[in-house]
Every structure is written in C-alpha cells, then in structure tokens.
C-alpha cells in the first residue's frame, strides 16, 4: 500500500527503498552537509580577511548587535550560495 503510494507520487518516487540505496543517500547527505559547512567556514574566513580593521570576534564578545546582524546576513547569504551550487 505505502510502496504503491510512493511509486505514484512524483516527489516521493525517487526515495530509495532498499538498504543499499538508503545507505548511499545517507552518505551523500552527510558528505554534502560537510562540504556545505566547509564552504561556509571558508567564506567566513574570507570575510574576516577582507575586513582586517574590524575584529569580528571581539565585537561579538562585546555583544555588538550591528556586527551580529552583518555576520548573520553573511552566513545566510553564504548558505544560499552553497545550496544553489550543490544542487
């Protein structure tokens, strides 16, 4: 019953039902997740190199809200770029 529903539903038709397919999907998800985190870290370090005059970590420790908003926007933007590039 469930397999028939999954087979006819366009979004769920590509879900692997076997154990080897599920294992490959989990490994792929983990590797792309790790790649995304590494790319976000590289982007953040590049931002720190570009803004040498601003000590971001010190400003965040002092609870500077403006720097926190800029860093949050940077990380959101980087995550969107990473997601689009991985797809």
C-alpha positions, 0 to 999 in steps of 0.5 A: 500500500505505502510502496504503491503510494510512493511509486505514484507520487512524483516527489516521493518516487525517487526515495530509495527503498532498499538498504543499499540505496538508503545507505548511499543517500545517507552518505551523500547527505552527510558528505554534502552537509560537510562540504556545505559547512566547509564552504561556509567556514571558508567564506567566513574566513574570507570575510574576516580577511577582507575586513582586517580593521574590524575584529569580528570576534571581539565585537561579538564578545562585546555583544555588538548587535550591528556586527551580529546582524552583518555576520548573520546576513553573511552566513545566510547569504553564504548558505544560499550560495552553497545550496544553489551550487550543490544542487 
